[in-house]
Amino acid sequence: MPPDKQDDARWLAAAAALAVRGRPLSRPNPAVGAILVRDGMVIGRGWTQPGGRPHAEAVALAEAGDTAKGSTLYVTLEPCAHESARGPCCTQLTISAGVVRVVIGVEDPDPRTAGDGIARLKAAGITAELADNPACHTSLAGYLMRQRHGRPFVTLKLALTADGFIARQDGTSKWITGPESRAHAHLERAMSDAILVGGGTLRADAPRLDVRLPGLEQRSPRRYVLTRGAVPEGWHHLPSPQAIADPASNMADVQYLMIEGGSQVAAAFLDAGLVDRLLLYRAPVTFGSGIPAFHRPGPDGVPKGWALADRRRLGSDWMEVYQPA
């Protein structure tokens, strides 16, 4: 990769990292990150604010002020090209600020923009380049899934023993993993719009499914249970895994859904092909027998067709992230 393209990839990755700060409070808008660079220095940065406005580009341009003239804008998603009652579109803001180059991580699939943002930038004499950047795609996974397939991006999270069990035979499973893994799982909850368990898990464990990290307590996701029956107050029901793609369901604003158990729910979503990411916390303990994490694991302990994307130590546990192969 040429040095200038390496720099572009680095700045886009930094913008993608900023974008995560907007999850999930930016809904129903995507969580976008933007960085303005001039003479190798950052002069402005931003991410989508709660409720979806201001957009990331507007925040970065406001921070840069007059110094934005002659700069390069790195943005994870194509700047919007449609006007709204809440202010001018980001394409027009970028043109008016005197930005000379825009590097875009992902083209916006929203038909109101869908390439029109890039076209308008070019028509104004700005160099606009679509990088098709992997880090930006990852940071926008929920938005892209919702736009392209009409459903949320689904993470299946499981805590399991070294020999592949999520609970003992009697169903007890509390504190398989250590405090570091539990804290990380709460951070994942804080970045999710909704969280789902099965009816058996709800009845047996009465889980709170809230976020218990200092300063993030208000980021607890909406709670769902997979059932066709009545649900407790404060919970929402989902009749089937396929209902996540039903426009009439109460999940229509949801971009990121995390499934936390149990094994029957995990199997139902996996069998339906509705899991996009496996998030596993493996503890250095063994049960010998019990409730397995997966009904049909492969040689590496996960279902066939999944590839390891990330693995890191969390205290005495291992966190593993798998994506479809």
N, C-alpha and C positions, 0 to 999 in steps of 0.2 A: 504494500500500500504506500503510495507517495506520501512524503512528509505532510503536505497540506491536508490530505485526506485523513491522515492519522490525527492531526489536530482537530479536524471536523468531528471525527468519531469520539474523540476525548471530550469535546465540549458538549456534544449531544448526550453522551453518557452522563455528564454532570447535570444537564438539564433534566434527564430522565430521573436522576436521583432527587432533584428538587420536586418533580411532579408528584412523587410518592407522598409528600407532605399534604397534598390536597385530598388524599383518599381518607375516608369516603365522603367527606363533607362537601365536595364539589358537586355531588349528584343533584340533578340529573345530568349535569354537564361532565365531560371527561376531565380527569386530573391531568393538566398539561404543565410542563415546565419550560421556562424560557431564560436565556442568558444573552446579554448584549456584550460584545467584545470589541474593543478598539485598541489598536497598537499592542495587542497581546494582553491587555488588561480587561478585567471584568468591570463594566461601568453600570450594569443594571442586571437584576435577576428577579424572577417572579414565578409564582405557581398559582393555579386557579384557586380563587378564594371561596369560602363557604357559600353555598347556594349557587355557585357557578359564576359569579361575577365579583370583582373584575376578573377578566381573563388573564392568563399568565403574561402574555405579551404587553397588555396594558400596564400591569404592575411593573414589569421590567423597564418599559419606556418611561413611565412616570419617575422611576428611581434615577434613570440616566439623565432625564431632562434634556437640555440643549446639547449635551455631549453625545447624544445618540446619533447626531449627524455624522455620516461617514463611517458608521459602525457596521458590524456583522451581527445579525440576529440568529441565534441557534434556538430552535423551537421543536418540541417533540412531535407536535401535530400541526398540519397545515393551518395557517391562520384563517380564521373564519372570514367569509366573504359576503355574508348576508347582514343587512342592517336590522336593528331591532329598536324597540322603544327605550331600551336601557343604554343606548349610546352607539357611536359609530363602530363598524366592524374592525377587527384587528388588522386586516389588510390595509384599510384606509389609514389607521393610526400609524402603521409602519411606514407607509408612503409619506405621510405628512411629517414624520419625524426625521426624514432624510437618511434613513438606513440605506446602505448601498448594496448589501448582500444578505440573503436569507437562506439558511441551510435548514431543511425540514426533515425530521425523522421519519414521519409517516404521512401519507396522503390521507385526507379526511374522507371517510366513506359516506358522511352525511351528504345527501344530494343537494343540500343548500350551498355546499362549498365544493366538495368533490372535484378538485382540480381548478376550480374557478379562482381560488385564492392565489395559486401559483400563477395563473394566467394574468390576473390583474397586477400582480407584482411585476411581472415581466413587461407588461404593457406600459408600466410607469418607469421603465428603464432600470429596474432593480435586478440584479443577478439572483435568481431564485433556483435553488438546487434541491432535488428530492434525493435524500441519502438512503432511504429504506433501511434505517438503522435498527439492529436487533434489540438494543437496550430500550429504545423508544417503543418498539412493538411490545416488549414485555411490560413496560410501565403503563401501557394503554390497553392491556389485555381485556379488561372488563368492558371498556367502551367498545372496542373492536368486535368483541363477541356479541354484544348487545346489538350493534349496528348491522353486523353481517348475518347473524344467525338468530336474532330475536330472543336471546336468553343470556343469563349471567355466566361469567367465567367461574367455574366450580373447582374449588380446592377441597380435596378429601384429606382431613387431618386425623391421624391416629397415633396414639402412644402405645407402644408395644414392647414386649420383652425381647431379649436376645434370641429366644427360640420361637418368636412369632405369634405370641398370644396377647390379646388386648384385655383379657380378664380371666379370672379363675373359673372353674366349672360352675360355681354358684353365682357367677356374675359380678363378684367384687373385683374392683380394679383401681381403687383410689390410690393416687400417688405412685404409679409405676415409675414415673420419671422424676428427676430432681427439680429443684427450684429454678434453675437456669432455663430448662426446657419449658416449664410452666410459664415463666415470664415471657419467653419468646412466643408462646402460643397466645398469650393475652395481647401481645403486640399485633399478631396476625388477626385476632378478633377486631382490634381497633381499626384495622384497615379494610374490614369487610362491611358490606351493607347489611348482610343478613347471615344468620347462622342456623343450622338445621340439625335436629337429632330425630331418632325414631321414637315411636310411642313407647317401646320397651325401656329405652334409656330414660325417657321422661318419667315413667312410673317408678323405675327402680332407683334412680339417682336424684330426681328432682333437681336437675342442674340449674344454676343461675345463668350461666352463659354470658355473664357480663365481663367488663374489662376492669381489672383490679390492679392497674398501674398508676402510680401517683401522677396526677395531671391529665390522665386520659380516661378518667371514670365516665365522662360524658360521651365517650365514643363507643359505648356498648351497642352492638348490632341488633337489628330486629330479630326476634326469635320465632323460629318455625318448627313445627313437628310434622313428620310424615305420617299422616293418618287421615282416614275418612270420617272419623268421629269428632266429637266435641273436644275442644282444647281449653286449658285453663285461661283465666283472664291474663292479658298481657302477651299471649301467644297467638300465632297465626298458623293455620293448617295448610298443608300441601297434600292433595289427594294422591299424587303419584309423582315420580321423578320427571315425567314428561311435562307436567304442569308448569315447570319453570319456563317453558317456551310458550305458554298460553298467554296471548295478549290480554285476556280478560282476567287473569289471575292477579292476586294482590302482590305479585312479585315484579310487576311491570316497571318499576323504576330501579330496580336492583341491578347493579353491574358486577358485584363480587359476592359470591355465596360460599360460605365455608361449612362443610359437613363435619360434624364431630362425633358421629357414631349413632348406633352401634354397628355390629358386623352385618346385620341384615340390610340396613340402609346403605352401607358401603357397597354391598353386593348388588343391590338394586340399581344404584347409580352407575356402577361399573358395567353391569350387564347391559344397561341402556346406552352405554357409550357417552355418558354425560359427565364424565370427570375429566378435567383438563390438567390437573396438577395433583400429585400425591405429596403430602407433607407428613413425613414420618419422624417420630422421636423414639429412638431405640435406647432402652435402658439396659445396663449390664446385669440384669437379673434373669432367672429362668423359672418357669412354672412347671415345665415337664408336660403338663396337659392343661386344657382350658378351652376358652373360646378363641379360635384363630382369627387373626386380622383379616386374612383373605381365604376364600373358599378353595381357590385353585391357584396357589402361588407357584411361580417358576423356581428355578434353581437358586436365584438370588433373593428369594423370599417375597417377591412382589409378583403381581399378575404378569403374564407374558405381554409383550408389546409396550413395555415402559422402559425408559432409559434414565440412568442416573444423571442429573444435571448439576447437583450441588451436594456437598457433604462437608459438615463441619462439626467440631466438638462443642458441646454446650455442657459445661461442668463434667459430670461423669457419663453423660449421654452423648449419642450421636444424632444430629439432625440430618435427614436426607430428603432431598427434593427430586422427584421423578417427573418426567414429562413424556407424553406419548412418543414412541420411537418412530 
